Amino acid sequence: MNPPAGFWRRYAAYSLDATAIGLLCLPLLWSRLAKAAALMSAATDTLLDRLWPMLDSYSSGAGVVPWDWLDLARDPALLDMTQRLAGDLLGISLQCTLVVMAVAAVWFIASESSRWQASPGKHLLGLRVTDVRGERCGRGRIARRFVAGVPSWLLLNLGHAMAGVTPGKRALHDYIAGTRVELAPGAPAAMPRAARSWLLLQAAVFFGLVGFVVLRYVQLLVEITVGGY
């Protein structure tokens, strides 16, 4: 058998697949995502209509006490809006999840049971999926491997993280399905430079978004403090 694939190489391959699947699903989900965005925007406007007058009273010293904020939680209009919003967003989330799961199932099961023995992302990074003896997996085993990934997601990705600490670099769904991810014949042992660049790009985007959100919150707090609203 070939050496097992390392955790970060597996993650880089998976993130390539996930990006491709997301792009494929985007046209299918666009109307649902637009509806969710419109619902959130309307809910935010309603909440701000109630929140800003209270902030103005508080900043002007008009006798607002801390427990007056509980009025927001008791407001019938806000309670009704919150309940309707939660129900609508839950329905949209379930629809989106089903579409993504269906596309992902076809993507992974078809490719990892093919002669490649790998999804497109794994193939690009020199990886392949085999059984525990290093032999090609049938479609049924690959389907079980895909379904076995659900517990890993429910465990907040702890099942996926097992690939970084187990002796054979196997994740939870590999143990359940009796599979492993190894280097394909002729693949370099070191992670390709393109994969390292892809990981660095993801890290840069992540920390950039976190920094942007933090700066926006700081800006909002400063504007509230100086009476900008």
N, C-alpha and C positions, 0 to 999 in steps of 0.2 A: 504493500500500500504506500501511497505517497504521503508526505508529511501533512498534518492537519493545517488548515488555514488559521491565521491569527485573528484575534478579535477585531482589531481596527481595520484589517483588510476586509473582513466579512462585513463590518459596518459600512465601509466605503462602497462596497458592491451593493449592499441593500439600499443605501441612500440614493444611489444612481437609479435603481429599479423604482424606488418610491417616487422619485422626481418624475420619471417617465410615466408612471401610473397616474400621478396627480395631473400631469398635463393632458393625458388621455381622458381623464374624468372631468376636467374643467368644463368643456363644452356641454357635457351631459348634465352637469350640476349648476350651470350658470344661473338659470332662472330661480332655482331654490336658494342659492347663495345671495342673489339680488333681493329676494323676498326677505331673507333673514336680516340683511343689512338695513332694509327699509323699516322693518319692525324694530330693530335696535335703535335706529335714528329717531323714530317716533317716540319710543319709550324714553330715550334720553331727553328729548325736548320737553316731554311731560314732567319728568323729574326735575329738570332745571327750572321750569316755571314755578315749581313749589319751593325749590331750594334757594334760589337767589334772593327772593324777598326775605327769607329767614336770615340769610347771611348779611344782607343789608341792615336788618334790624339789630343783629348781633354786633356788627362793626360800629354802628352808631350809638351803641349803649342804650337801646330802647327797652331795656328790661327783659330781654330774652334770657331765660335760664336754661341750663343744660338739658333738663328733662323735656323742654319744649321740642327737642329733636324727636322725641317719641311720637309726636303728632304725625310725623311722616309715616311711621309704621302703622298708625291707626287710621290713616286717610283711606276711606272706602274706594275712592277713585284710583289711588295708587295700588291698593291691594288687588282690585279687579284687574288693573292693567298688568300687574306682575304675574298674576295667575294665568291670564290669557297669553302673555308673552312666553311664560315658561312652557305652556302646552304647545304653542306654535313652534317654538324653537326645538322642543323635544321631537316633535313630528318631523321637522326638517332634518334634524340630526340623524334620526333613524333612517330616513330615506337616503341621505348622503352616504351613511355607513354601508347600507346594503349595496348601493351602486359601486362604491370603492371596493368592497369585499368581493363582489362578482368579477370586476375587472381584474383585481389582484389574483383571484383564484385561477382565472384563465391564463394570466401572464406567467405565474410561477409553475403551475401544474403542467402546462403545455411545454414550457421551455426546459424545466428540470427533468422531465421524463423523456426529452428528445435526445438525439445523438450528442448534443452539446453537454448534457447532464448538468446544465447550469442555466440560470436566468441570464438575460443579456448583461446585467451588471456584473454578475459573477464571471461570465465568460470574458468580458473585457479585462477583468483583473486576474485572470488565470486561475479561477477556482472551478470546482465541480462538486456535485452532490453524489455520494455513493451510499451503499449500505455499510454495515459495520465490517464487512469482509472486503470492502473496496470495490464491489461490483456495481454495475448499473442498476438503478432502481426502476421498478415499474411504475405505471401511472397511479396505481392504487396506493403504493407506499408514499409517493410524493403527495398525493391528496391527503393522506393521513398526516404527513408532515406539515402541510399547510394548515389544516384544522387544529393540529396540536399547538400551533403558535398562539391560539386564543388565550390559553392560561398564562402565557408569558406576558401578553398585553394586560390581562387582568391583574397580574402581579406587579404592575408598574414597571415592566421590562426587566424584572429581576431574572426571569427565565432566559432572556436573551443575554444578560450579563454573565450568565454561567459560562458562556463560551470563552470568557476571559480568564477563568480560574480553574476549570476542570482539566484533568490531565490530557484528554483527547480534544480539547477546545470545542466541546460539544455543548450546544444550548439545550434548554429543557425540551424543546420540540424534537431535537435530534434523538434524545434519549427515549422519548415517547414513541417515535416512529421508527427507531432503529436505523438512523442515518448518521452521516458525518459529512463535513465539508472539508475538502482537501485541496492541495495544489494540483492543478491539472498537469499532465505530463508535459515537460519542457518549460513550464512556467518558472520564472525566477523566484528564488526564495525571498528576496527582499521586496518590500512593497514598491510597486512602480511609482515613479516620480509624479505621474499624472494623478494617481490616487492620493498621494500626500498633498498635492496642490488642492485637490477637491476637498479634502478634510480641512485644510487651512482656510479655504474660502467659506466653508460652513461656519467655522469658528468665528471668522471675521464678521459674517452677517449676523450671527447670534449676538455677539457682544455689541455690535453696532445698534441692533434693535433694542437691546436692554438699555444701552446708554441713551438712546433717543427717548425711550419711555421715561427714564429717570429724569432727564432734562425737562421733559414736558411737565412732569409733576412738580418739579422745583419751580418752573416758570409759573404754573398755575397758583402755587402757594404764595409766591412773591406777589403776583397780581392781586390775590385776595387780601393779602396783608396790607398792601399800600392802597387798597380801595379801588382797584381797577375794575371790580364788578359791582 
